[in-house]
Amino acid sequence: MLDGLSDIKNKMGSSSAEEVVASYLEKIEKSDINAFTCIAEDAIDQAKKVDSLNIEGPLAGVPIAIKDNISTKGLSTTCSSAILDGYVPPYDAHVIERLRKAGAVIIGKSNMDEFGMGTSTETSTYGPTLNPWDSERVAGGSSGGSAAAVAAGQVPVSLGSDTGGSVRCPAAFCGAVGLKPTYGAVSRYGLVSYANSLEQIGPLANRVEDVAALMDVIGTYDNRDSTCVKHNAGYTDALQDDVEGLKIGVPAEYFGEGIDDNVQKLVWDAIGKFEDMGAEYTKVSMPNTPYALAAYYIIAMSEASSNLARFDGTRYGNRSEGENWHMMASKTRQEKFGAEVKRRILLGTYALSAGYHDKYYLKALKVRTLVKQDFERAFEDVDVLMAPTMPTPAFKIGEKMDDPLSLYLSDVNTVPINLAGVPSISVPCGFSEGLPVGLQVIGNYFDEATIIKAAHSFEKNTDHHTKLAGEVV
Amino acid sequence: MITKEQVEHIGWLARVNIDEEDAFEFASELSTVLDYFGQLDEVDTSDVKPTYHVADVMNVFREDKPTGSLEQDDILANAEEIQEGYIKTPKII
Protein backbone atom coordinates (compact mmCIF):
# COMPACT_ATOMS: atom_id res chain seq x y z
CA MET A 1 0.00 0.00 0.00
CA LEU A 2 1.34 3.43 -0.94
CA ASP A 3 2.02 6.12 1.66
CA GLY A 4 -0.76 8.47 2.61
CA LEU A 5 -0.63 11.70 4.61
CA SER A 6 -0.81 9.85 7.93
CA ASP A 7 2.26 7.80 6.98
CA ILE A 8 4.16 10.94 6.11
CA LYS A 9 3.19 12.53 9.43
CA ASN A 10 4.52 9.42 11.17
CA LYS A 11 7.75 9.61 9.17
CA MET A 12 8.11 13.27 10.09
CA GLY A 13 8.33 12.13 13.72
CA SER A 14 11.69 10.51 13.05
CA SER A 15 12.80 12.20 9.79
CA SER A 16 12.99 15.78 8.60
CA ALA A 17 10.82 17.27 5.86
CA GLU A 18 14.02 17.54 3.84
CA GLU A 19 14.58 13.76 4.04
CA VAL A 20 10.95 13.00 3.18
CA VAL A 21 10.97 15.30 0.16
CA ALA A 22 14.38 13.99 -0.97
CA SER A 23 13.05 10.42 -0.91
CA TYR A 24 10.14 11.39 -3.19
CA LEU A 25 12.43 13.33 -5.54
CA GLU A 26 14.50 10.16 -5.88
CA LYS A 27 11.40 8.16 -6.83
CA ILE A 28 10.50 10.74 -9.48
CA GLU A 29 14.06 10.74 -10.80
CA LYS A 30 14.04 6.95 -11.22
CA SER A 31 10.65 6.84 -12.92
CA ASP A 32 10.03 6.71 -16.67
CA ILE A 33 6.25 7.27 -16.75
CA ASN A 34 6.59 10.97 -17.75
CA ALA A 35 4.27 12.24 -15.03
CA PHE A 36 6.01 15.63 -14.63
CA THR A 37 6.63 18.56 -16.95
CA CYS A 38 9.10 20.10 -14.50
CA ILE A 39 10.46 19.63 -11.01
CA ALA A 40 10.74 22.59 -8.61
CA GLU A 41 14.42 23.41 -8.17
CA ASP A 42 13.64 24.82 -4.74
CA ALA A 43 11.76 21.72 -3.47
CA ILE A 44 14.50 20.89 -0.98
CA ASP A 45 14.72 24.54 0.10
CA GLN A 46 10.96 24.57 0.69
CA ALA A 47 11.36 21.47 2.87
CA LYS A 48 14.32 22.98 4.76
CA LYS A 49 12.15 26.00 5.52
CA VAL A 50 9.48 23.71 6.98
CA ASP A 51 12.16 22.14 9.19
CA SER A 52 13.93 25.34 10.24
CA LEU A 53 10.79 27.34 10.98
CA ASN A 54 9.04 24.38 12.60
CA ILE A 55 6.03 24.95 10.37
CA GLU A 56 3.14 22.89 11.69
CA GLY A 57 0.43 23.35 9.07
CA PRO A 58 -1.82 20.41 8.23
CA LEU A 59 0.38 19.58 5.21
CA ALA A 60 3.76 20.46 6.74
CA GLY A 61 6.50 18.87 4.65
CA VAL A 62 4.06 17.02 2.38
CA PRO A 63 5.25 16.93 -1.25
CA ILE A 64 2.50 17.67 -3.76
CA ALA A 65 2.34 17.63 -7.57
CA ILE A 66 0.40 20.43 -9.24
CA LYS A 67 -1.25 20.12 -12.64
CA ASP A 68 0.59 22.32 -15.10
CA ASN A 69 -2.38 24.62 -15.68
CA ILE A 70 -2.35 26.02 -12.13
CA SER A 71 -0.22 29.14 -11.71
CA THR A 72 2.82 28.74 -9.46
CA LYS A 73 4.91 31.85 -8.82
CA GLY A 74 8.45 31.37 -10.07
CA LEU A 75 7.75 27.86 -11.37
CA SER A 76 7.07 27.09 -15.02
CA THR A 77 3.36 26.72 -15.99
CA THR A 78 2.88 25.56 -19.57
CA CYS A 79 -0.49 23.76 -19.75
CA SER A 80 1.67 21.18 -21.58
CA SER A 81 1.57 23.43 -24.64
CA ALA A 82 4.42 24.65 -26.82
CA ILE A 83 2.81 28.09 -26.89
CA LEU A 84 3.54 28.52 -23.16
CA ASP A 85 6.88 26.71 -23.08
CA GLY A 86 9.12 28.75 -20.79
CA TYR A 87 6.31 30.81 -19.23
CA VAL A 88 6.86 31.50 -15.52
CA PRO A 89 3.86 33.05 -13.73
CA PRO A 90 4.46 36.09 -11.53
CA TYR A 91 1.78 35.02 -9.04
CA ASP A 92 0.37 32.01 -7.18
CA ALA A 93 -3.11 30.62 -7.72
CA HIS A 94 -5.40 30.77 -4.68
CA VAL A 95 -4.99 27.02 -4.10
CA ILE A 96 -1.19 27.36 -4.19
CA GLU A 97 -1.28 30.18 -1.61
CA ARG A 98 -3.37 27.92 0.60
CA LEU A 99 -1.05 24.93 0.13
CA ARG A 100 2.06 26.96 0.92
CA LYS A 101 0.38 28.33 4.06
CA ALA A 102 -0.46 24.75 5.11
CA GLY A 103 3.24 23.83 4.81
CA ALA A 104 3.03 21.73 1.62
CA VAL A 105 6.09 21.45 -0.62
CA ILE A 106 5.32 22.12 -4.29
CA ILE A 107 7.53 19.41 -5.78
CA GLY A 108 6.75 19.94 -9.47
CA LYS A 109 4.20 20.39 -12.22
CA SER A 110 2.40 17.39 -13.59
CA ASN A 111 1.81 16.45 -17.19
CA MET A 112 -1.60 16.96 -18.79
CA ASP A 113 -3.45 17.06 -22.07
CA GLU A 114 -2.64 20.35 -23.78
CA PHE A 115 -4.80 23.02 -22.08
CA GLY A 116 -6.85 20.18 -20.54
CA MET A 117 -8.17 19.05 -23.91
CA GLY A 118 -8.18 15.28 -23.95
CA THR A 119 -8.99 12.11 -22.06
CA SER A 120 -5.59 10.44 -22.19
CA THR A 121 -2.72 12.97 -21.66
CA GLU A 122 -1.64 12.09 -25.20
CA THR A 123 -2.12 15.64 -26.49
CA SER A 124 0.65 16.98 -24.21
CA THR A 125 3.49 18.61 -26.12
CA TYR A 126 5.83 16.73 -23.75
CA GLY A 127 4.49 13.29 -24.75
CA PRO A 128 2.01 11.01 -23.00
CA THR A 129 2.12 9.99 -19.37
CA LEU A 130 2.27 6.19 -19.10
CA ASN A 131 -0.17 4.29 -16.90
CA PRO A 132 1.71 2.88 -13.87
CA TRP A 133 -0.37 -0.33 -14.17
CA ASP A 134 0.57 -0.95 -17.82
CA SER A 135 3.06 1.25 -19.62
CA GLU A 136 1.40 0.55 -22.99
CA ARG A 137 -1.79 2.22 -21.79
CA VAL A 138 -2.83 5.81 -21.19
CA ALA A 139 -2.98 7.27 -17.70
CA GLY A 140 -6.24 9.04 -18.57
CA GLY A 141 -6.72 12.73 -18.87
CA SER A 142 -6.47 15.47 -18.73
CA SER A 143 -4.89 15.32 -15.24
CA GLY A 144 -2.98 12.17 -16.22
CA GLY A 145 0.31 13.26 -14.68
CA SER A 146 -1.33 14.12 -11.36
CA ALA A 147 -3.05 10.72 -11.14
CA ALA A 148 -0.10 8.65 -12.35
CA ALA A 149 2.31 10.39 -9.96
CA VAL A 150 0.04 9.49 -7.04
CA ALA A 151 -0.59 5.92 -8.23
CA ALA A 152 3.14 5.33 -8.74
CA GLY A 153 3.98 6.61 -5.25
CA GLN A 154 5.93 9.61 -6.59
CA VAL A 155 3.84 11.94 -4.41
CA PRO A 156 1.18 11.17 -1.80
CA VAL A 157 -1.23 13.82 -3.11
CA SER A 158 -1.70 16.04 -6.14
CA LEU A 159 -4.00 18.62 -7.66
CA GLY A 160 -5.76 18.33 -10.99
CA SER A 161 -8.58 20.20 -12.69
CA ASP A 162 -11.83 18.69 -13.93
CA THR A 163 -13.71 20.25 -16.86
CA GLY A 164 -15.51 17.15 -18.12
CA GLY A 165 -13.99 14.40 -15.98
CA SER A 166 -10.31 15.32 -16.02
CA VAL A 167 -9.72 14.42 -12.36
CA ARG A 168 -12.06 11.42 -12.16
CA CYS A 169 -11.00 9.81 -15.46
CA PRO A 170 -7.28 9.47 -14.68
CA ALA A 171 -8.14 8.54 -11.08
CA ALA A 172 -10.22 5.64 -12.43
CA PHE A 173 -7.61 4.57 -15.01
CA CYS A 174 -4.75 4.69 -12.46
CA GLY A 175 -6.57 3.25 -9.42
CA ALA A 176 -6.50 6.50 -7.43
CA VAL A 177 -9.14 8.61 -5.70
CA GLY A 178 -10.17 11.86 -7.42
CA LEU A 179 -12.74 14.47 -6.41
CA LYS A 180 -14.50 17.01 -8.64
CA PRO A 181 -15.92 19.53 -6.16
CA THR A 182 -19.18 21.43 -6.58
CA TYR A 183 -18.75 24.31 -9.05
CA GLY A 184 -17.79 27.30 -6.88
CA ALA A 185 -16.41 25.30 -3.94
CA VAL A 186 -12.77 25.93 -4.91
CA SER A 187 -11.46 29.24 -6.24
CA ARG A 188 -10.36 29.15 -9.88
CA TYR A 189 -8.14 32.23 -9.38
CA GLY A 190 -4.85 31.28 -11.04
CA LEU A 191 -6.23 28.30 -12.98
CA VAL A 192 -5.57 28.80 -16.69
CA SER A 193 -9.11 28.78 -18.04
CA TYR A 194 -10.21 26.36 -20.73
CA ALA A 195 -13.98 26.20 -20.17
CA ASN A 196 -14.66 28.45 -17.21
CA SER A 197 -18.31 27.59 -16.56
CA LEU A 198 -17.46 23.89 -16.22
CA GLU A 199 -14.03 23.48 -14.66
CA GLN A 200 -13.02 23.01 -11.02
CA ILE A 201 -9.69 22.30 -9.35
CA GLY A 202 -9.81 18.96 -7.52
CA PRO A 203 -7.54 16.77 -5.38
CA LEU A 204 -6.16 13.29 -6.15
CA ALA A 205 -4.70 10.80 -3.66
CA ASN A 206 -4.56 7.12 -2.85
CA ARG A 207 -7.05 7.42 0.00
CA VAL A 208 -10.32 9.24 0.47
CA GLU A 209 -9.13 10.74 3.78
CA ASP A 210 -6.25 12.47 1.97
CA VAL A 211 -8.57 13.95 -0.66
CA ALA A 212 -10.73 15.30 2.20
CA ALA A 213 -7.67 16.74 3.94
CA LEU A 214 -6.68 18.57 0.77
CA MET A 215 -10.19 19.92 0.33
CA ASP A 216 -10.06 21.36 3.86
CA VAL A 217 -7.00 23.32 2.74
CA ILE A 218 -8.03 24.47 -0.75
CA GLY A 219 -11.84 24.71 -0.47
CA THR A 220 -12.03 28.15 1.10
CA TYR A 221 -13.74 31.31 -0.09
CA ASP A 222 -11.77 33.69 -2.33
CA ASN A 223 -13.18 37.00 -3.52
CA ARG A 224 -10.83 37.07 -6.53
CA ASP A 225 -13.02 34.46 -8.24
CA SER A 226 -16.53 35.88 -8.59
CA THR A 227 -17.95 32.37 -9.05
CA CYS A 228 -16.51 31.17 -5.73
CA VAL A 229 -19.26 30.48 -3.20
CA LYS A 230 -19.11 30.81 0.59
CA HIS A 231 -20.06 27.44 2.01
CA ASN A 232 -19.61 25.24 5.04
CA ALA A 233 -16.54 23.08 4.52
CA GLY A 234 -15.45 20.50 7.14
CA TYR A 235 -14.54 17.83 4.59
CA THR A 236 -12.48 15.73 7.02
CA ASP A 237 -15.38 15.78 9.51
CA ALA A 238 -17.23 13.63 6.96
CA LEU A 239 -14.74 10.76 7.28
CA GLN A 240 -17.09 8.34 9.03
CA ASP A 241 -17.52 4.66 8.29
CA ASP A 242 -21.32 4.74 8.27
CA VAL A 243 -23.71 4.35 5.32
CA GLU A 244 -26.64 2.94 7.29
CA GLY A 245 -29.82 4.13 5.55
CA LEU A 246 -27.96 5.89 2.71
CA LYS A 247 -30.25 6.13 -0.31
CA ILE A 248 -28.40 5.35 -3.53
CA GLY A 249 -29.84 6.13 -6.96
CA VAL A 250 -28.57 4.09 -9.91
CA PRO A 251 -29.22 5.90 -13.20
CA ALA A 252 -29.95 3.38 -15.95
CA GLU A 253 -28.59 5.76 -18.61
CA TYR A 254 -25.07 5.49 -17.12
CA PHE A 255 -25.01 1.74 -17.78
CA GLY A 256 -25.96 1.97 -21.44
CA GLU A 257 -24.35 1.14 -24.75
CA GLY A 258 -20.57 1.35 -24.79
CA ILE A 259 -20.11 0.57 -21.09
CA ASP A 260 -17.84 -2.47 -20.81
CA ASP A 261 -19.52 -5.57 -19.28
CA ASN A 262 -16.76 -6.09 -16.70
CA VAL A 263 -16.95 -2.44 -15.66
CA GLN A 264 -20.72 -2.73 -15.20
CA LYS A 265 -20.32 -5.89 -13.13
CA LEU A 266 -17.70 -4.36 -10.84
CA VAL A 267 -19.84 -1.26 -10.25
CA TRP A 268 -22.91 -3.40 -9.48
CA ASP A 269 -20.75 -5.49 -7.10
CA ALA A 270 -19.78 -2.24 -5.38
CA ILE A 271 -23.43 -1.21 -5.07
CA GLY A 272 -24.09 -4.69 -3.60
CA LYS A 273 -21.35 -4.04 -1.07
CA PHE A 274 -23.06 -0.80 -0.07
CA GLU A 275 -26.28 -2.80 0.47
CA ASP A 276 -24.37 -5.18 2.75
CA MET A 277 -23.13 -2.14 4.65
CA GLY A 278 -26.67 -0.88 5.30
CA ALA A 279 -27.42 1.34 2.32
CA GLU A 280 -30.34 0.82 -0.07
CA TYR A 281 -30.55 1.47 -3.78
CA THR A 282 -33.24 2.29 -6.30
CA LYS A 283 -33.02 2.64 -10.07
CA VAL A 284 -33.57 6.18 -11.28
CA SER A 285 -33.92 7.69 -14.72
CA MET A 286 -32.05 10.73 -16.00
CA PRO A 287 -33.61 10.96 -19.46
CA ASN A 288 -31.51 13.82 -20.84
CA THR A 289 -28.18 12.05 -20.24
CA PRO A 290 -27.84 10.90 -23.89
CA TYR A 291 -27.68 14.57 -24.98
CA ALA A 292 -25.21 15.71 -22.31
CA LEU A 293 -22.08 14.82 -24.26
CA ALA A 294 -22.94 16.90 -27.33
CA ALA A 295 -24.10 19.84 -25.18
CA TYR A 296 -20.93 19.62 -23.09
CA TYR A 297 -18.56 19.68 -26.06
CA ILE A 298 -20.37 22.60 -27.72
CA ILE A 299 -20.19 24.67 -24.51
CA ALA A 300 -16.60 23.64 -23.71
CA MET A 301 -15.35 24.37 -27.22
CA SER A 302 -17.19 27.69 -27.38
CA GLU A 303 -15.67 28.80 -24.09
CA ALA A 304 -12.27 27.50 -25.20
CA SER A 305 -12.35 29.54 -28.40
CA SER A 306 -12.80 32.65 -26.27
CA ASN A 307 -10.46 31.77 -23.37
CA LEU A 308 -7.57 30.74 -25.61
CA ALA A 309 -7.74 33.99 -27.59
CA ARG A 310 -5.23 35.42 -25.09
CA PHE A 311 -2.48 33.16 -26.42
CA ASP A 312 -1.27 35.19 -29.38
CA GLY A 313 2.45 35.54 -28.69
CA THR A 314 2.10 39.13 -27.51
CA ARG A 315 2.35 39.29 -23.71
CA TYR A 316 3.70 35.84 -22.86
CA GLY A 317 4.65 32.58 -24.46
CA ASN A 318 6.38 32.02 -27.73
CA ARG A 319 5.99 34.11 -30.85
CA SER A 320 6.34 33.27 -34.54
CA GLU A 321 7.41 35.83 -37.14
CA GLY A 322 4.76 37.76 -39.07
CA GLU A 323 4.70 40.99 -41.07
CA ASN A 324 1.86 42.42 -38.96
CA TRP A 325 0.12 41.50 -35.69
CA HIS A 326 -2.61 39.43 -37.39
CA MET A 327 -0.08 37.33 -39.31
CA MET A 328 2.15 36.98 -36.24
CA ALA A 329 -0.75 35.83 -34.04
CA SER A 330 -2.23 33.49 -36.68
CA LYS A 331 1.16 31.90 -37.37
CA THR A 332 2.03 31.63 -33.68
CA ARG A 333 -1.23 29.85 -33.00
CA GLN A 334 -0.84 27.61 -36.06
CA GLU A 335 2.66 26.53 -35.09
CA LYS A 336 2.44 26.34 -31.30
CA PHE A 337 -1.01 24.85 -30.68
CA GLY A 338 -1.47 21.10 -31.09
CA ALA A 339 -4.09 19.56 -33.40
CA GLU A 340 -6.70 18.93 -30.68
CA VAL A 341 -6.52 22.50 -29.40
CA LYS A 342 -6.91 23.87 -32.93
CA ARG A 343 -9.80 21.48 -33.57
CA ARG A 344 -11.65 22.73 -30.49
CA ILE A 345 -10.93 26.41 -31.17
CA LEU A 346 -12.24 26.01 -34.72
CA LEU A 347 -15.38 24.14 -33.61
CA GLY A 348 -16.00 26.68 -30.83
CA THR A 349 -15.57 29.61 -33.19
CA TYR A 350 -17.94 27.95 -35.66
CA ALA A 351 -20.54 27.28 -32.92
CA LEU A 352 -20.47 30.93 -31.85
CA SER A 353 -20.38 32.45 -35.31
CA ALA A 354 -23.23 34.40 -36.90
CA GLY A 355 -25.96 32.07 -38.12
CA TYR A 356 -24.92 29.12 -35.93
CA HIS A 357 -25.04 30.61 -32.41
CA ASP A 358 -28.68 29.62 -31.77
CA LYS A 359 -28.36 26.21 -33.45
CA TYR A 360 -25.36 25.11 -31.40
CA TYR A 361 -24.38 27.29 -28.42
CA LEU A 362 -27.82 28.46 -27.27
CA LYS A 363 -29.30 25.01 -27.87
CA ALA A 364 -26.53 23.42 -25.80
CA LEU A 365 -27.18 25.83 -22.93
CA LYS A 366 -30.86 24.89 -22.97
CA VAL A 367 -30.02 21.18 -22.96
CA ARG A 368 -27.71 21.96 -20.04
CA THR A 369 -30.79 23.20 -18.15
CA LEU A 370 -32.54 19.88 -18.82
CA VAL A 371 -29.51 17.88 -17.64
CA LYS A 372 -29.33 20.01 -14.49
CA GLN A 373 -33.04 19.39 -13.86
CA ASP A 374 -32.42 15.61 -14.15
CA PHE A 375 -30.01 15.87 -11.20
CA GLU A 376 -32.30 18.14 -9.18
CA ARG A 377 -35.17 15.66 -9.63
CA ALA A 378 -33.00 12.66 -8.73
CA PHE A 379 -31.73 14.28 -5.53
CA GLU A 380 -35.30 14.83 -4.30
CA ASP A 381 -35.43 11.06 -3.67
CA VAL A 382 -31.85 9.85 -3.15
CA ASP A 383 -28.72 10.96 -1.26
CA VAL A 384 -26.15 9.96 -3.88
CA LEU A 385 -25.98 8.55 -7.39
CA MET A 386 -23.61 5.73 -8.33
CA ALA A 387 -22.28 4.79 -11.77
CA PRO A 388 -19.10 3.74 -13.57
CA THR A 389 -16.61 6.60 -13.81
CA MET A 390 -15.28 5.50 -17.21
CA PRO A 391 -16.97 3.18 -19.72
CA THR A 392 -13.84 1.00 -20.05
CA PRO A 393 -10.50 0.46 -18.30
CA ALA A 394 -7.50 2.42 -19.63
CA PHE A 395 -7.11 2.02 -23.38
CA LYS A 396 -3.86 1.63 -25.31
CA ILE A 397 -1.70 4.60 -26.19
CA GLY A 398 -2.52 5.73 -29.72
CA GLU A 399 -5.73 3.70 -29.90
CA LYS A 400 -8.10 6.67 -30.19
CA MET A 401 -5.85 9.47 -31.38
CA ASP A 402 -6.91 9.33 -35.03
CA ASP A 403 -10.60 9.46 -34.21
CA PRO A 404 -11.48 12.53 -32.10
CA LEU A 405 -15.15 11.55 -31.75
CA SER A 406 -14.30 8.16 -30.22
CA LEU A 407 -12.13 9.95 -27.65
CA TYR A 408 -14.99 12.36 -26.83
CA LEU A 409 -17.35 9.39 -26.32
CA SER A 410 -15.11 8.17 -23.45
CA ASP A 411 -16.41 11.08 -21.37
CA VAL A 412 -20.03 9.95 -21.54
CA ASN A 413 -20.39 9.30 -17.77
CA THR A 414 -18.41 12.24 -16.45
CA VAL A 415 -19.48 15.32 -18.44
CA PRO A 416 -23.12 15.48 -17.20
CA ILE A 417 -21.73 16.17 -13.71
CA ASN A 418 -19.81 19.23 -14.96
CA LEU A 419 -22.82 20.51 -16.91
CA ALA A 420 -24.89 20.42 -13.72
CA GLY A 421 -22.03 21.56 -11.45
CA VAL A 422 -22.60 18.89 -8.77
CA PRO A 423 -19.72 17.15 -6.92
CA SER A 424 -18.48 13.67 -7.77
CA ILE A 425 -15.75 11.35 -6.52
CA SER A 426 -14.12 8.37 -8.23
CA VAL A 427 -12.83 5.52 -6.03
CA PRO A 428 -11.25 2.20 -7.06
CA CYS A 429 -13.84 -0.60 -7.07
CA GLY A 430 -11.94 -3.52 -8.60
CA PHE A 431 -9.88 -4.66 -11.55
CA SER A 432 -10.69 -5.76 -15.06
CA GLU A 433 -7.90 -7.81 -16.68
CA GLY A 434 -5.40 -6.32 -14.26
CA LEU A 435 -6.48 -2.71 -14.82
CA PRO A 436 -8.21 -0.51 -12.23
CA VAL A 437 -11.90 0.40 -12.53
CA GLY A 438 -13.49 3.43 -10.86
CA LEU A 439 -16.82 3.76 -9.07
CA GLN A 440 -18.31 7.24 -9.40
CA VAL A 441 -20.28 8.59 -6.42
CA ILE A 442 -22.19 11.75 -7.33
CA GLY A 443 -23.67 14.14 -4.75
CA ASN A 444 -26.01 17.09 -4.45
CA TYR A 445 -24.72 20.70 -4.59
CA PHE A 446 -22.18 21.41 -1.81
CA ASP A 447 -22.89 18.02 -0.27
CA GLU A 448 -19.34 16.74 -0.63
CA ALA A 449 -19.70 15.42 2.94
CA THR A 450 -22.10 12.67 1.85
CA ILE A 451 -20.01 11.43 -1.09
CA ILE A 452 -16.82 11.57 1.00
CA LYS A 453 -18.56 9.56 3.73
CA ALA A 454 -19.82 6.99 1.22
CA ALA A 455 -16.45 6.67 -0.54
CA HIS A 456 -14.58 6.47 2.78
CA SER A 457 -16.93 3.75 4.08
CA PHE A 458 -16.48 1.75 0.86
CA GLU A 459 -12.72 2.07 1.17
CA LYS A 460 -12.79 0.97 4.83
CA ASN A 461 -14.74 -2.17 3.92
CA THR A 462 -12.86 -3.21 0.77
CA ASP A 463 -9.21 -3.64 -0.19
CA HIS A 464 -9.09 -2.37 -3.80
CA HIS A 465 -7.14 0.74 -2.77
CA THR A 466 -4.43 -1.33 -1.08
CA LYS A 467 -3.38 -3.10 -4.30
CA LEU A 468 -0.23 -2.01 -6.09
CA ALA A 469 0.57 -2.14 -9.80
CA GLY A 470 2.02 -5.59 -10.52
CA GLU A 471 0.06 -7.26 -7.73
CA VAL A 472 -3.14 -7.68 -9.74
CA VAL A 473 -3.30 -9.96 -12.75
CA MET B 1 -20.68 18.95 -44.26
CA ILE B 2 -18.22 21.74 -43.54
CA THR B 3 -16.02 22.73 -46.46
CA LYS B 4 -12.30 23.42 -46.73
CA GLU B 5 -13.10 27.07 -47.49
CA GLN B 6 -15.26 27.32 -44.37
CA VAL B 7 -12.44 25.89 -42.25
CA GLU B 8 -10.05 28.48 -43.67
CA HIS B 9 -12.55 31.26 -42.93
CA ILE B 10 -13.09 30.07 -39.34
CA GLY B 11 -9.33 29.84 -39.00
CA TRP B 12 -9.09 33.50 -39.98
CA LEU B 13 -11.81 34.49 -37.49
CA ALA B 14 -10.02 32.51 -34.74
CA ARG B 15 -6.58 33.79 -35.78
CA VAL B 16 -5.27 30.29 -36.48
CA ASN B 17 -3.57 30.06 -39.82
CA ILE B 18 -4.69 26.87 -41.62
CA ASP B 19 -2.75 25.60 -44.60
CA GLU B 20 -4.47 23.71 -47.41
CA GLU B 21 -3.53 20.19 -46.32
CA ASP B 22 -4.72 20.82 -42.74
CA ALA B 23 -7.91 22.43 -44.02
CA PHE B 24 -8.91 19.17 -45.80
CA GLU B 25 -8.23 17.12 -42.68
CA PHE B 26 -10.02 19.52 -40.33
CA ALA B 27 -13.01 19.72 -42.71
CA SER B 28 -13.49 15.97 -42.49
CA GLU B 29 -12.95 15.76 -38.71
CA LEU B 30 -15.11 18.77 -37.89
CA SER B 31 -17.93 17.49 -40.09
CA THR B 32 -18.03 14.21 -38.14
CA VAL B 33 -18.21 16.06 -34.83
CA LEU B 34 -20.81 18.56 -36.09
CA ASP B 35 -22.94 15.63 -37.29
CA TYR B 36 -22.79 14.26 -33.77
CA PHE B 37 -23.77 17.67 -32.33
CA GLY B 38 -26.78 17.62 -34.66
CA GLN B 39 -28.50 15.08 -32.36
CA LEU B 40 -29.49 18.01 -30.14
CA ASP B 41 -32.07 18.92 -32.80
CA GLU B 42 -34.15 16.02 -31.42
CA VAL B 43 -34.58 17.76 -28.06
CA ASP B 44 -37.58 20.05 -27.62
CA THR B 45 -36.23 23.13 -25.85
CA SER B 46 -38.95 25.57 -26.89
CA ASP B 47 -39.91 26.36 -23.26
CA VAL B 48 -36.47 25.91 -21.71
CA LYS B 49 -34.27 28.75 -20.51
CA PRO B 50 -30.51 28.47 -21.07
CA THR B 51 -28.17 27.80 -18.13
CA TYR B 52 -25.18 30.10 -18.37
CA HIS B 53 -24.13 29.51 -14.79
CA VAL B 54 -25.02 26.63 -12.44
CA ALA B 55 -24.72 28.47 -9.12
CA ASP B 56 -27.22 31.06 -7.93
CA VAL B 57 -24.57 33.76 -7.84
CA MET B 58 -25.68 37.24 -8.89
CA ASN B 59 -23.90 40.59 -8.88
CA VAL B 60 -20.79 39.95 -6.84
CA PHE B 61 -19.76 43.31 -5.40
CA ARG B 62 -16.81 44.46 -3.35
CA GLU B 63 -15.90 47.77 -1.80
CA ASP B 64 -14.42 50.20 -4.31
CA LYS B 65 -11.00 50.26 -2.70
CA PRO B 66 -7.78 50.10 -4.67
CA THR B 67 -5.71 46.97 -4.10
CA GLY B 68 -2.17 46.02 -5.05
CA SER B 69 -1.28 44.85 -8.54
CA LEU B 70 1.63 43.07 -10.16
CA GLU B 71 4.87 44.99 -10.68
CA GLN B 72 5.60 46.22 -14.21
CA ASP B 73 8.82 44.20 -14.38
CA ASP B 74 6.91 41.04 -13.49
CA ILE B 75 4.41 41.68 -16.27
CA LEU B 76 7.13 42.30 -18.83
CA ALA B 77 9.24 39.33 -17.77
CA ASN B 78 7.37 36.88 -20.02
CA ALA B 79 6.99 39.07 -23.10
CA GLU B 80 9.18 38.18 -26.06
CA GLU B 81 9.87 41.76 -27.13
CA ILE B 82 9.84 44.86 -24.91
CA GLN B 83 10.91 48.44 -25.43
CA GLU B 84 11.11 51.26 -22.87
CA GLY B 85 8.79 49.51 -20.44
CA TYR B 86 6.22 48.47 -23.03
CA ILE B 87 5.42 45.21 -24.80
CA LYS B 88 6.31 45.54 -28.47
CA THR B 89 4.25 43.92 -31.23
CA PRO B 90 4.41 44.00 -35.03
CA LYS B 91 2.25 46.76 -36.54
CA ILE B 92 -1.49 46.18 -36.19
CA ILE B 93 -2.82 48.45 -38.96
Interface residues (C-beta under 8 A of the other chain):
Chain A: Y87 V88 P90 Y91 Y183 G184 S197 N223 S226 T227 V229 N288 P290 Y291 A294 A295 Y297 I298 S305 A309 D312 G313 T314 R315 Y316 G317 N318 R319 G322 E323 N324 W325 H326 M327 M328 A329 S330 K331 R333 Q334 F337 K342 R343 I345 L346 L347 T349 Y350 A351 S353 Y360 L362 K363 A364 L365 K366 V367 R368 T369 L370 K372 P404 L405 Y408 L419 A420 G421 Y445
Chain B: I2 Q6 V7 I10 G11 W12 L13 A14 R15 V16 N17 I18 D19 F26 E29 L30 T32 V33 L34 Y36 F37 Q39 L40 D41 E42 V43 T45 V48 K49 P50 T51 Y52 H53 V54 A55 V57 V60 R62 L70 E71 D74 I75 A77 N78 A79 E80 E81 I87 T89 P90 K91 I92
